[in-house]
Amino acid sequence: MNEEMFNLIEDLKKDRRLFSFDEAATKQVVVLKILKALGWNPFNIDEIYPEYSVGSKRVDYALRYNMRDKVFIEVKKIREDLEKHQEQLLNYSFKKGVKLSILTNGISWWFYLPLREGSWEQRKFYTIEIYDQKTEDIVNKFEEFLSKENVISDRAVENAENLYKSRQKEYLTRETLPKAWNKIITEPNELLVELLADTTEKLCGYKPDNETAEEFLIKITQGTTTNTKKKIQTTTQPEYNKISDISSDSYSGKRIVSFTFKGTRYPVQSWKELLIKIVNLMLSAHKEQFNIVLNLAGQKRPYFTRNPNELRNPEKIDNTDIYIETNLSANSIVKLSKRIIASFEYNEEDFFIEAQ
């Protein structure tokens, strides 16, 4: 196995700053490093040609060999909807007769066979997700489809065609569907939580907050939908959980007591107060760079914006023209808090939560 590539992917999995990177940073920190680990020379435009002209347009990178275009790569920032850029990339590839193309935001990598028939989505034969898949599998697939050796020998296209044609795709999909459903239910994302809340409102006229909806989704997997009250503590002293001891998807139904940041403990009365306090700490310490929070977004809408109409429950941050979304579950608040401090290059070890 490619040890350099393995170590790089492991490092990327730990670096939560990727969520705040713009397109230029994604190219420099993620894309070029991966290409280098796969044998390509980032300093040789005969191998990696940046801003490569395709008629009057440009593609971010063309991987070339003997003056021939082998692979086109289009890079977008993390908040971009990749689906909106499929047609553009595949049109570029089709015009130049490029057999393999890639659309990525640094975290998600979509691999295409542009010259095949069918819709854009049908031409996508594989997806790599840096945070969700095993490192060994990621390394193996990058090697198969993007290593310099395989690309220049056309084995990369051959590997892609074999995967595309094989029945393994259908088999793996059917095998993974139950796991995917279990992951959605046990680790509900924002879209599922909001769908449940919206549907509840349509049925009864009242909309639950996101925390209530997420707590319900978690409890139904445990077979305890009828009892939503917290279990009474049997010990005389409350049991506290530190952020390093439990994952960020285990705060549903818990009450926050305090949090500690950089050695200072801050008592808080609610999860919302935690979020606002973290934001104010970052504003106080990084006033000139605070606008970086505008890069933080969920799957459906931003977390920070200057336009309050983009948020469901906006709250204005003191001494700024920026609003923050506060209609979030406890789990979402913890995840967002981690992303906020990571944006200012603090470590997760600088931050832990006491909850009961």
LINTAKA-V166015 format. One record per backbone hydrogen bond with DSSP energy under -1.0 kcal/mol. NH is the residue of the N-H (numbers start at 1). CO is the residue of the C=O. E is the energy in kcal/mol with one decimal. If there is no record, write none. Layout:
nh:NH co:CO e:E
nh:NH co:CO e:E
//
This chain:
nh:6 co:2 e:-2.5
nh:7 co:3 e:-2.6
nh:8 co:4 e:-1.9
nh:9 co:5 e:-2.5
nh:10 co:6 e:-2.2
nh:11 co:7 e:-2.2
nh:12 co:8 e:-2.4
nh:13 co:9 e:-2.2
nh:14 co:10 e:-1.0
nh:16 co:14 e:-1.1
nh:18 co:15 e:-1.2
nh:19 co:16 e:-1.3
nh:20 co:17 e:-2.2
nh:26 co:22 e:-2.3
nh:27 co:23 e:-2.2
nh:28 co:24 e:-2.1
nh:29 co:25 e:-3.0
nh:30 co:26 e:-1.8
nh:31 co:26 e:-2.0
nh:32 co:27 e:-2.8
nh:34 co:30 e:-2.3
nh:35 co:31 e:-2.5
nh:36 co:32 e:-2.4
nh:37 co:33 e:-2.2
nh:38 co:34 e:-1.2
nh:39 co:36 e:-1.8
nh:40 co:35 e:-2.4
nh:44 co:41 e:-1.8
nh:47 co:44 e:-2.0
nh:48 co:44 e:-2.8
nh:49 co:62 e:-2.7
nh:51 co:60 e:-2.4
nh:52 co:59 e:-2.0
nh:54 co:57 e:-3.1
nh:57 co:54 e:-1.8
nh:59 co:52 e:-2.6
nh:61 co:73 e:-2.0
nh:62 co:49 e:-1.9
nh:63 co:71 e:-3.1
nh:64 co:47 e:-2.4
nh:65 co:68 e:-2.0
nh:68 co:65 e:-1.3
nh:70 co:63 e:-3.0
nh:71 co:63 e:-1.6
nh:72 co:100 e:-1.5
nh:73 co:61 e:-2.7
nh:74 co:102 e:-2.7
nh:76 co:104 e:-2.7
nh:80 co:77 e:-1.8
nh:84 co:81 e:-1.3
nh:85 co:82 e:-2.0
nh:86 co:83 e:-1.0
nh:89 co:85 e:-2.0
nh:90 co:86 e:-2.7
nh:91 co:87 e:-2.2
nh:92 co:88 e:-2.1
nh:93 co:89 e:-2.4
nh:94 co:90 e:-2.5
nh:95 co:91 e:-2.3
nh:96 co:92 e:-1.5
nh:98 co:93 e:-2.5
nh:101 co:112 e:-1.6
nh:102 co:72 e:-2.6
nh:103 co:110 e:-2.3
nh:104 co:74 e:-2.3
nh:105 co:108 e:-1.6
nh:109 co:128 e:-2.7
nh:110 co:103 e:-3.1
nh:111 co:126 e:-2.8
nh:112 co:101 e:-2.9
nh:113 co:123 e:-2.2
nh:116 co:113 e:-1.6
nh:123 co:119 e:-1.3
nh:125 co:111 e:-1.9
nh:126 co:111 e:-1.2
nh:128 co:109 e:-2.6
nh:130 co:107 e:-2.7
nh:133 co:129 e:-2.0
nh:138 co:134 e:-2.3
nh:139 co:135 e:-2.7
nh:140 co:136 e:-2.3
nh:141 co:137 e:-2.2
nh:142 co:138 e:-2.5
nh:143 co:139 e:-2.4
nh:144 co:140 e:-2.3
nh:145 co:141 e:-2.3
nh:146 co:142 e:-2.6
nh:147 co:143 e:-1.0
nh:148 co:38 e:-2.6
nh:151 co:147 e:-2.5
nh:152 co:148 e:-2.6
nh:153 co:149 e:-1.2
nh:154 co:151 e:-1.0
nh:155 co:150 e:-1.2
nh:156 co:150 e:-2.2
nh:158 co:154 e:-1.9
nh:159 co:155 e:-3.2
nh:160 co:156 e:-2.2
nh:161 co:157 e:-2.9
nh:162 co:158 e:-2.4
nh:163 co:159 e:-2.1
nh:164 co:160 e:-2.6
nh:165 co:161 e:-2.5
nh:166 co:162 e:-1.6
nh:171 co:167 e:-2.2
nh:172 co:168 e:-3.4
nh:173 co:169 e:-2.0
nh:174 co:170 e:-2.4
nh:175 co:171 e:-2.4
nh:176 co:172 e:-2.1
nh:177 co:173 e:-1.7
nh:180 co:176 e:-3.0
nh:181 co:177 e:-2.6
nh:182 co:178 e:-2.3
nh:183 co:179 e:-2.3
nh:184 co:180 e:-2.4
nh:185 co:181 e:-2.2
nh:186 co:182 e:-2.7
nh:187 co:183 e:-2.2
nh:193 co:189 e:-2.3
nh:194 co:190 e:-2.8
nh:195 co:191 e:-2.1
nh:196 co:192 e:-2.3
nh:197 co:193 e:-2.3
nh:198 co:194 e:-2.8
nh:199 co:195 e:-2.4
nh:200 co:196 e:-2.2
nh:201 co:197 e:-1.9
nh:202 co:198 e:-1.9
nh:203 co:199 e:-1.7
nh:204 co:200 e:-2.3
nh:205 co:201 e:-2.5
nh:213 co:209 e:-2.0
nh:214 co:210 e:-2.6
nh:215 co:211 e:-2.4
nh:216 co:212 e:-2.0
nh:217 co:213 e:-1.9
nh:218 co:214 e:-2.1
nh:219 co:215 e:-2.3
nh:220 co:216 e:-2.2
nh:224 co:219 e:-2.2
nh:245 co:242 e:-1.8
nh:246 co:242 e:-1.3
nh:250 co:247 e:-1.2
nh:254 co:251 e:-2.3
nh:257 co:354 e:-3.2
nh:258 co:354 e:-1.5
nh:259 co:266 e:-1.9
nh:260 co:352 e:-2.9
nh:261 co:264 e:-2.6
nh:262 co:350 e:-2.5
nh:264 co:261 e:-1.8
nh:266 co:259 e:-3.5
nh:268 co:257 e:-1.8
nh:274 co:270 e:-1.6
nh:275 co:271 e:-2.0
nh:276 co:272 e:-2.5
nh:277 co:273 e:-2.4
nh:278 co:274 e:-2.5
nh:279 co:275 e:-2.3
nh:280 co:276 e:-2.4
nh:281 co:277 e:-2.2
nh:282 co:278 e:-2.2
nh:283 co:279 e:-2.4
nh:284 co:280 e:-2.3
nh:285 co:281 e:-2.0
nh:286 co:282 e:-2.4
nh:292 co:289 e:-2.0
nh:293 co:290 e:-2.2
nh:294 co:291 e:-1.9
nh:295 co:292 e:-1.9
nh:296 co:293 e:-1.9
nh:298 co:301 e:-2.7
nh:303 co:296 e:-1.9
nh:305 co:323 e:-2.0
nh:310 co:307 e:-2.1
nh:311 co:308 e:-1.6
nh:315 co:324 e:-1.7
nh:317 co:322 e:-2.8
nh:320 co:317 e:-1.5
nh:323 co:305 e:-3.5
nh:324 co:315 e:-2.3
nh:325 co:303 e:-2.4
nh:326 co:313 e:-1.6
nh:328 co:326 e:-2.0
nh:333 co:329 e:-2.4
nh:334 co:330 e:-2.2
nh:335 co:331 e:-2.4
nh:336 co:332 e:-2.7
nh:337 co:333 e:-2.6
nh:338 co:334 e:-2.1
nh:339 co:335 e:-2.1
nh:340 co:336 e:-2.5
nh:341 co:337 e:-2.3
nh:342 co:338 e:-2.2
nh:343 co:339 e:-1.7
nh:345 co:342 e:-1.9
nh:346 co:341 e:-2.4
nh:350 co:347 e:-1.8
nh:351 co:348 e:-1.8
nh:352 co:260 e:-2.0
nh:354 co:258 e:-2.9
nh:356 co:255 e:-2.7
//
